[in-house]
């Protein structure tokens, strides 16, 4: 399986690197692996729903 870094995921998803780190720490990305202090995210991983937005809250309860 191919992996990408948090910086690459942040660029692909259009969010900050810090937000991707929060998703990793909260186990919201499926298949994520931590090696030392570095997170590896599968290339096929989808961006988690952001529950802070109106759209995210609506999707959360569907």
PDB file of N, CA, C and O in Angstrom, chain B, residues numbered from 101:
ATOM      1  N   UNK B 101       0.854  -1.177   0.000  1.00  0.00           N
ATOM      2  CA  UNK B 101       0.000   0.000   0.000  1.00  0.00           C
ATOM      3  C   UNK B 101       0.896   1.236   0.000  1.00  0.00           C
ATOM      4  O   UNK B 101       1.920   1.266   0.683  1.00  0.00           O
ATOM      5  N   UNK B 102       0.511   2.243  -0.761  1.00  0.00           N
ATOM      6  CA  UNK B 102       1.265   3.487  -0.824  1.00  0.00           C
ATOM      7  C   UNK B 102       0.749   4.467   0.219  1.00  0.00           C
ATOM      8  O   UNK B 102      -0.450   4.539   0.486  1.00  0.00           O
ATOM      9  N   UNK B 103       1.675   5.221   0.805  1.00  0.00           N
ATOM     10  CA  UNK B 103       1.324   6.175   1.852  1.00  0.00           C
ATOM     11  C   UNK B 103       1.800   7.570   1.473  1.00  0.00           C
ATOM     12  O   UNK B 103       2.710   7.736   0.661  1.00  0.00           O
ATOM     13  N   UNK B 104       1.165   8.569   2.079  1.00  0.00           N
ATOM     14  CA  UNK B 104       1.568   9.961   1.918  1.00  0.00           C
ATOM     15  C   UNK B 104       1.757  10.562   3.303  1.00  0.00           C
ATOM     16  O   UNK B 104       1.300  10.003   4.300  1.00  0.00           O
ATOM     17  N   UNK B 105       2.429  11.697   3.358  1.00  0.00           N
ATOM     18  CA  UNK B 105       2.662  12.381   4.631  1.00  0.00           C
ATOM     19  C   UNK B 105       1.477  13.297   4.947  1.00  0.00           C
ATOM     20  O   UNK B 105       0.584  13.497   4.124  1.00  0.00           O
ATOM     21  N   UNK B 106       1.500  13.841   6.154  1.00  0.00           N
ATOM     22  CA  UNK B 106       0.426  14.754   6.550  1.00  0.00           C
ATOM     23  C   UNK B 106       0.450  16.028   5.704  1.00  0.00           C
ATOM     24  O   UNK B 106      -0.605  16.589   5.407  1.00  0.00           O
ATOM     25  N   UNK B 107       1.620  16.482   5.320  1.00  0.00           N
ATOM     26  CA  UNK B 107       1.720  17.693   4.490  1.00  0.00           C
ATOM     27  C   UNK B 107       1.110  17.458   3.114  1.00  0.00           C
ATOM     28  O   UNK B 107       0.423  18.329   2.580  1.00  0.00           O
ATOM     29  N   UNK B 108       1.360  16.281   2.538  1.00  0.00           N
ATOM     30  CA  UNK B 108       0.783  15.957   1.239  1.00  0.00           C
ATOM     31  C   UNK B 108      -0.733  15.819   1.340  1.00  0.00           C
ATOM     32  O   UNK B 108      -1.458  16.272   0.454  1.00  0.00           O
ATOM     33  N   UNK B 109      -1.212  15.201   2.405  1.00  0.00           N
ATOM     34  CA  UNK B 109      -2.657  15.063   2.606  1.00  0.00           C
ATOM     35  C   UNK B 109      -3.307  16.434   2.780  1.00  0.00           C
ATOM     36  O   UNK B 109      -4.386  16.685   2.241  1.00  0.00           O
ATOM     37  N   UNK B 110      -2.659  17.310   3.524  1.00  0.00           N
ATOM     38  CA  UNK B 110      -3.194  18.664   3.726  1.00  0.00           C
ATOM     39  C   UNK B 110      -3.323  19.403   2.404  1.00  0.00           C
ATOM     40  O   UNK B 110      -4.318  20.089   2.171  1.00  0.00           O
ATOM     41  N   UNK B 111      -2.342  19.271   1.550  1.00  0.00           N
ATOM     42  CA  UNK B 111      -2.388  19.911   0.235  1.00  0.00           C
ATOM     43  C   UNK B 111      -3.499  19.312  -0.622  1.00  0.00           C
ATOM     44  O   UNK B 111      -4.239  20.042  -1.280  1.00  0.00           O
ATOM     45  N   UNK B 112      -3.619  17.988  -0.615  1.00  0.00           N
ATOM     46  CA  UNK B 112      -4.651  17.316  -1.411  1.00  0.00           C
ATOM     47  C   UNK B 112      -6.059  17.675  -0.951  1.00  0.00           C
ATOM     48  O   UNK B 112      -6.959  17.847  -1.774  1.00  0.00           O
ATOM     49  N   UNK B 113      -6.248  17.788   0.350  1.00  0.00           N
ATOM     50  CA  UNK B 113      -7.581  18.023   0.917  1.00  0.00           C
ATOM     51  C   UNK B 113      -7.905  19.508   1.095  1.00  0.00           C
ATOM     52  O   UNK B 113      -9.052  19.852   1.382  1.00  0.00           O
ATOM     53  N   UNK B 114      -6.932  20.380   0.932  1.00  0.00           N
ATOM     54  CA  UNK B 114      -7.163  21.814   1.048  1.00  0.00           C
ATOM     55  C   UNK B 114      -7.364  22.278   2.484  1.00  0.00           C
ATOM     56  O   UNK B 114      -8.124  23.213   2.737  1.00  0.00           O
ATOM     57  N   UNK B 115      -6.683  21.626   3.426  1.00  0.00           N
ATOM     58  CA  UNK B 115      -6.756  22.022   4.834  1.00  0.00           C
ATOM     59  C   UNK B 115      -5.339  22.165   5.371  1.00  0.00           C
ATOM     60  O   UNK B 115      -4.372  21.891   4.660  1.00  0.00           O
ATOM     61  N   UNK B 116      -5.215  22.596   6.630  1.00  0.00           N
ATOM     62  CA  UNK B 116      -3.890  22.798   7.211  1.00  0.00           C
ATOM     63  C   UNK B 116      -3.271  21.477   7.660  1.00  0.00           C
ATOM     64  O   UNK B 116      -3.967  20.494   7.913  1.00  0.00           O
ATOM     65  N   UNK B 117      -1.959  21.487   7.749  1.00  0.00           N
ATOM     66  CA  UNK B 117      -1.226  20.317   8.226  1.00  0.00           C
ATOM     67  C   UNK B 117      -1.625  19.994   9.667  1.00  0.00           C
ATOM     68  O   UNK B 117      -1.737  18.825  10.037  1.00  0.00           O
ATOM     69  N   UNK B 118      -1.833  21.006  10.457  1.00  0.00           N
ATOM     70  CA  UNK B 118      -2.226  20.816  11.864  1.00  0.00           C
ATOM     71  C   UNK B 118      -3.573  20.106  11.967  1.00  0.00           C
ATOM     72  O   UNK B 118      -3.759  19.263  12.844  1.00  0.00           O
ATOM     73  N   UNK B 119      -4.504  20.435  11.091  1.00  0.00           N
ATOM     74  CA  UNK B 119      -5.830  19.793  11.107  1.00  0.00           C
ATOM     75  C   UNK B 119      -5.702  18.310  10.753  1.00  0.00           C
ATOM     76  O   UNK B 119      -6.378  17.469  11.345  1.00  0.00           O
ATOM     77  N   UNK B 120      -4.841  17.993   9.794  1.00  0.00           N
ATOM     78  CA  UNK B 120      -4.610  16.592   9.433  1.00  0.00           C
ATOM     79  C   UNK B 120      -4.027  15.845  10.628  1.00  0.00           C
ATOM     80  O   UNK B 120      -4.410  14.705  10.892  1.00  0.00           O
ATOM     81  N   UNK B 121      -3.102  16.478  11.354  1.00  0.00           N
ATOM     82  CA  UNK B 121      -2.536  15.859  12.556  1.00  0.00           C
ATOM     83  C   UNK B 121      -3.613  15.591  13.597  1.00  0.00           C
ATOM     84  O   UNK B 121      -3.583  14.559  14.267  1.00  0.00           O
ATOM     85  N   UNK B 122      -4.560  16.506  13.739  1.00  0.00           N
ATOM     86  CA  UNK B 122      -5.667  16.301  14.681  1.00  0.00           C
ATOM     87  C   UNK B 122      -6.526  15.118  14.253  1.00  0.00           C
ATOM     88  O   UNK B 122      -6.944  14.320  15.093  1.00  0.00           O
ATOM     89  N   UNK B 123      -6.794  14.997  12.956  1.00  0.00           N
ATOM     90  CA  UNK B 123      -7.543  13.849  12.457  1.00  0.00           C
ATOM     91  C   UNK B 123      -6.810  12.548  12.760  1.00  0.00           C
ATOM     92  O   UNK B 123      -7.436  11.556  13.137  1.00  0.00           O
ATOM     93  N   UNK B 124      -5.487  12.545  12.599  1.00  0.00           N
ATOM     94  CA  UNK B 124      -4.691  11.344  12.872  1.00  0.00           C
ATOM     95  C   UNK B 124      -4.730  10.998  14.360  1.00  0.00           C
ATOM     96  O   UNK B 124      -4.930   9.839  14.724  1.00  0.00           O
ATOM     97  N   UNK B 125      -4.542  11.991  15.211  1.00  0.00           N
ATOM     98  CA  UNK B 125      -4.555  11.756  16.656  1.00  0.00           C
ATOM     99  C   UNK B 125      -5.907  11.277  17.155  1.00  0.00           C
ATOM    100  O   UNK B 125      -5.976  10.510  18.115  1.00  0.00           O
ATOM    101  N   UNK B 126      -6.979  11.717  16.519  1.00  0.00           N
ATOM    102  CA  UNK B 126      -8.330  11.325  16.918  1.00  0.00           C
ATOM    103  C   UNK B 126      -8.799  10.045  16.247  1.00  0.00           C
ATOM    104  O   UNK B 126      -9.943   9.633  16.438  1.00  0.00           O
ATOM    105  N   UNK B 127      -7.924   9.400  15.452  1.00  0.00           N
ATOM    106  CA  UNK B 127      -8.256   8.152  14.737  1.00  0.00           C
ATOM    107  C   UNK B 127      -9.428   8.321  13.781  1.00  0.00           C
ATOM    108  O   UNK B 127     -10.283   7.441  13.685  1.00  0.00           O
ATOM    109  N   UNK B 128      -9.474   9.440  13.080  1.00  0.00           N
ATOM    110  CA  UNK B 128     -10.576   9.710  12.159  1.00  0.00           C
ATOM    111  C   UNK B 128     -10.235   9.384  10.716  1.00  0.00           C
ATOM    112  O   UNK B 128     -11.085   9.501   9.834  1.00  0.00           O
ATOM    113  N   UNK B 129      -8.981   8.969  10.469  1.00  0.00           N
ATOM    114  CA  UNK B 129      -8.561   8.575   9.127  1.00  0.00           C
ATOM    115  C   UNK B 129      -8.299   7.079   9.153  1.00  0.00           C
ATOM    116  O   UNK B 129      -7.496   6.592   9.948  1.00  0.00           O
ATOM    117  N   UNK B 130      -8.980   6.361   8.281  1.00  0.00           N
ATOM    118  CA  UNK B 130      -8.869   4.909   8.268  1.00  0.00           C
ATOM    119  C   UNK B 130      -7.535   4.469   7.666  1.00  0.00           C
ATOM    120  O   UNK B 130      -7.139   4.945   6.602  1.00  0.00           O
ATOM    121  N   UNK B 131      -6.843   3.554   8.356  1.00  0.00           N
ATOM    122  CA  UNK B 131      -5.606   2.985   7.847  1.00  0.00           C
ATOM    123  C   UNK B 131      -4.356   3.782   8.151  1.00  0.00           C
ATOM    124  O   UNK B 131      -3.287   3.470   7.628  1.00  0.00           O
ATOM    125  N   UNK B 132      -4.465   4.801   8.982  1.00  0.00           N
ATOM    126  CA  UNK B 132      -3.311   5.649   9.301  1.00  0.00           C
ATOM    127  C   UNK B 132      -2.344   4.885  10.216  1.00  0.00           C
ATOM    128  O   UNK B 132      -2.759   4.107  11.074  1.00  0.00           O
ATOM    129  N   UNK B 133      -1.040   5.129  10.007  1.00  0.00           N
ATOM    130  CA  UNK B 133       0.004   4.459  10.782  1.00  0.00           C
ATOM    131  C   UNK B 133       0.956   5.518  11.332  1.00  0.00           C
ATOM    132  O   UNK B 133       1.314   6.467  10.635  1.00  0.00           O
ATOM    133  N   UNK B 134       1.359   5.346  12.588  1.00  0.00           N
ATOM    134  CA  UNK B 134       2.343   6.258  13.170  1.00  0.00           C
ATOM    135  C   UNK B 134       3.660   5.511  13.344  1.00  0.00           C
ATOM    136  O   UNK B 134       3.713   4.463  13.989  1.00  0.00           O
ATOM    137  N   UNK B 135       4.715   6.059  12.766  1.00  0.00           N
ATOM    138  CA  UNK B 135       6.052   5.500  12.903  1.00  0.00           C
ATOM    139  C   UNK B 135       6.921   6.581  13.536  1.00  0.00           C
ATOM    140  O   UNK B 135       7.213   7.598  12.906  1.00  0.00           O
ATOM    141  N   UNK B 136       7.330   6.361  14.772  1.00  0.00           N
ATOM    142  CA  UNK B 136       8.092   7.378  15.495  1.00  0.00           C
ATOM    143  C   UNK B 136       7.218   8.576  15.760  1.00  0.00           C
ATOM    144  O   UNK B 136       6.227   8.480  16.483  1.00  0.00           O
ATOM    145  N   UNK B 137       7.576   9.708  15.179  1.00  0.00           N
ATOM    146  CA  UNK B 137       6.744  10.910  15.328  1.00  0.00           C
ATOM    147  C   UNK B 137       6.117  11.325  13.998  1.00  0.00           C
ATOM    148  O   UNK B 137       5.657  12.457  13.847  1.00  0.00           O
ATOM    149  N   UNK B 138       6.103  10.395  13.031  1.00  0.00           N
ATOM    150  CA  UNK B 138       5.579  10.691  11.696  1.00  0.00           C
ATOM    151  C   UNK B 138       4.347   9.842  11.411  1.00  0.00           C
ATOM    152  O   UNK B 138       4.336   8.637  11.662  1.00  0.00           O
ATOM    153  N   UNK B 139       3.314  10.487  10.883  1.00  0.00           N
ATOM    154  CA  UNK B 139       2.094   9.782  10.494  1.00  0.00           C
ATOM    155  C   UNK B 139       2.156   9.453   9.009  1.00  0.00           C
ATOM    156  O   UNK B 139       2.577  10.280   8.200  1.00  0.00           O
ATOM    157  N   UNK B 140       1.736   8.240   8.654  1.00  0.00           N
ATOM    158  CA  UNK B 140       1.622   7.837   7.257  1.00  0.00           C
ATOM    159  C   UNK B 140       0.158   7.574   6.959  1.00  0.00           C
ATOM    160  O   UNK B 140      -0.502   6.810   7.663  1.00  0.00           O
ATOM    161  N   UNK B 141      -0.346   8.212   5.909  1.00  0.00           N
ATOM    162  CA  UNK B 141      -1.754   8.141   5.533  1.00  0.00           C
ATOM    163  C   UNK B 141      -1.866   7.423   4.193  1.00  0.00           C
ATOM    164  O   UNK B 141      -1.146   7.766   3.255  1.00  0.00           O
ATOM    165  N   UNK B 142      -2.753   6.433   4.081  1.00  0.00           N
ATOM    166  CA  UNK B 142      -2.918   5.758   2.787  1.00  0.00           C
ATOM    167  C   UNK B 142      -3.327   6.747   1.700  1.00  0.00           C
ATOM    168  O   UNK B 142      -4.102   7.670   1.953  1.00  0.00           O
ATOM    169  N   UNK B 143      -2.804   6.553   0.492  1.00  0.00           N
ATOM    170  CA  UNK B 143      -3.141   7.453  -0.622  1.00  0.00           C
ATOM    171  C   UNK B 143      -4.632   7.451  -0.920  1.00  0.00           C
ATOM    172  O   UNK B 143      -5.170   8.450  -1.396  1.00  0.00           O
ATOM    173  N   UNK B 144      -5.302   6.341  -0.645  1.00  0.00           N
ATOM    174  CA  UNK B 144      -6.721   6.213  -0.964  1.00  0.00           C
ATOM    175  C   UNK B 144      -7.633   6.723   0.150  1.00  0.00           C
ATOM    176  O   UNK B 144      -8.856   6.667   0.015  1.00  0.00           O
ATOM    177  N   UNK B 145      -7.058   7.221   1.249  1.00  0.00           N
ATOM    178  CA  UNK B 145      -7.861   7.704   2.378  1.00  0.00           C
ATOM    179  C   UNK B 145      -8.673   8.927   1.965  1.00  0.00           C
ATOM    180  O   UNK B 145      -8.206   9.777   1.208  1.00  0.00           O
ATOM    181  N   UNK B 146      -9.885   8.994   2.474  1.00  0.00           N
ATOM    182  CA  UNK B 146     -10.763  10.131   2.198  1.00  0.00           C
ATOM    183  C   UNK B 146     -10.714  11.115   3.355  1.00  0.00           C
ATOM    184  O   UNK B 146     -10.459  10.743   4.500  1.00  0.00           O
ATOM    185  N   UNK B 147     -10.963  12.367   3.036  1.00  0.00           N
ATOM    186  CA  UNK B 147     -10.967  13.411   4.048  1.00  0.00           C
ATOM    187  C   UNK B 147     -12.144  13.178   4.994  1.00  0.00           C
ATOM    188  O   UNK B 147     -13.273  12.998   4.538  1.00  0.00           O
ATOM    189  N   UNK B 148     -11.893  13.179   6.313  1.00  0.00           N
ATOM    190  CA  UNK B 148     -12.991  13.006   7.270  1.00  0.00           C
ATOM    191  C   UNK B 148     -13.967  14.185   7.230  1.00  0.00           C
ATOM    192  O   UNK B 148     -13.597  15.293   6.841  1.00  0.00           O
ATOM    193  N   UNK B 149     -15.184  13.942   7.625  1.00  0.00           N
ATOM    194  CA  UNK B 149     -16.199  14.988   7.673  1.00  0.00           C
ATOM    195  C   UNK B 149     -15.854  15.957   8.794  1.00  0.00           C
ATOM    196  O   UNK B 149     -15.546  15.538   9.910  1.00  0.00           O
ATOM    197  N   UNK B 150     -15.904  17.250   8.499  1.00  0.00           N
ATOM    198  CA  UNK B 150     -15.604  18.277   9.486  1.00  0.00           C
ATOM    199  C   UNK B 150     -16.902  18.642  10.204  1.00  0.00           C
ATOM    200  O   UNK B 150     -17.759  19.319   9.636  1.00  0.00           O
ATOM    201  N   UNK B 151     -17.043  18.199  11.442  1.00  0.00           N
ATOM    202  CA  UNK B 151     -18.256  18.431  12.212  1.00  0.00           C
ATOM    203  C   UNK B 151     -18.433  19.856  12.679  1.00  0.00           C
ATOM    204  O   UNK B 151     -19.458  20.184  13.276  1.00  0.00           O
ATOM    205  N   UNK B 152     -17.446  20.723  12.421  1.00  0.00           N
ATOM    206  CA  UNK B 152     -17.552  22.115  12.858  1.00  0.00           C
ATOM    207  C   UNK B 152     -18.384  22.961  11.916  1.00  0.00           C
ATOM    208  O   UNK B 152     -18.812  24.056  12.281  1.00  0.00           O
ATOM    209  N   UNK B 153     -18.622  22.460  10.690  1.00  0.00           N
ATOM    210  CA  UNK B 153     -19.365  23.225   9.700  1.00  0.00           C
ATOM    211  C   UNK B 153     -20.820  22.765   9.641  1.00  0.00           C
ATOM    212  O   UNK B 153     -21.159  21.690  10.134  1.00  0.00           O
ATOM    213  N   UNK B 154     -21.661  23.574   9.043  1.00  0.00           N
ATOM    214  CA  UNK B 154     -23.067  23.229   8.924  1.00  0.00           C
ATOM    215  C   UNK B 154     -23.248  21.963   8.084  1.00  0.00           C
ATOM    216  O   UNK B 154     -24.030  21.083   8.442  1.00  0.00           O
ATOM    217  N   UNK B 155     -22.521  21.877   6.965  1.00  0.00           N
ATOM    218  CA  UNK B 155     -22.615  20.697   6.108  1.00  0.00           C
ATOM    219  C   UNK B 155     -22.133  19.459   6.848  1.00  0.00           C
ATOM    220  O   UNK B 155     -22.720  18.387   6.705  1.00  0.00           O
ATOM    221  N   UNK B 156     -21.077  19.590   7.632  1.00  0.00           N
ATOM    222  CA  UNK B 156     -20.547  18.467   8.384  1.00  0.00           C
ATOM    223  C   UNK B 156     -21.518  17.969   9.432  1.00  0.00           C
ATOM    224  O   UNK B 156     -21.630  16.764   9.660  1.00  0.00           O
ATOM    225  N   UNK B 157     -22.218  18.885  10.068  1.00  0.00           N
ATOM    226  CA  UNK B 157     -23.212  18.493  11.078  1.00  0.00           C
ATOM    227  C   UNK B 157     -24.389  17.778  10.440  1.00  0.00           C
ATOM    228  O   UNK B 157     -24.929  16.832  11.015  1.00  0.00           O
ATOM    229  N   UNK B 158     -24.790  18.223   9.255  1.00  0.00           N
ATOM    230  CA  UNK B 158     -25.889  17.571   8.560  1.00  0.00           C
ATOM    231  C   UNK B 158     -25.478  16.156   8.118  1.00  0.00           C
ATOM    232  O   UNK B 158     -26.270  15.223   8.249  1.00  0.00           O
ATOM    233  N   UNK B 159     -24.273  15.987   7.606  1.00  0.00           N
ATOM    234  CA  UNK B 159     -23.789  14.672   7.170  1.00  0.00           C
ATOM    235  C   UNK B 159     -23.579  13.744   8.354  1.00  0.00           C
ATOM    236  O   UNK B 159     -23.748  12.530   8.236  1.00  0.00           O
ATOM    237  N   UNK B 160     -23.215  14.309   9.481  1.00  0.00           N
ATOM    238  CA  UNK B 160     -22.946  13.521  10.681  1.00  0.00           C
ATOM    239  C   UNK B 160     -24.204  12.805  11.167  1.00  0.00           C
ATOM    240  O   UNK B 160     -24.124  11.683  11.666  1.00  0.00           O
ATOM    241  N   UNK B 161     -25.358  13.443  11.028  1.00  0.00           N
ATOM    242  CA  UNK B 161     -26.602  12.891  11.551  1.00  0.00           C
ATOM    243  C   UNK B 161     -27.412  12.109  10.513  1.00  0.00           C
ATOM    244  O   UNK B 161     -28.499  11.620  10.821  1.00  0.00           O
ATOM    245  N   UNK B 162     -26.899  11.989   9.303  1.00  0.00           N
ATOM    246  CA  UNK B 162     -27.630  11.230   8.268  1.00  0.00           C
ATOM    247  C   UNK B 162     -27.432   9.754   8.438  1.00  0.00           C
ATOM    248  O   UNK B 162     -27.970   8.965   7.661  1.00  0.00           O
TER     249      UNK B 162
END
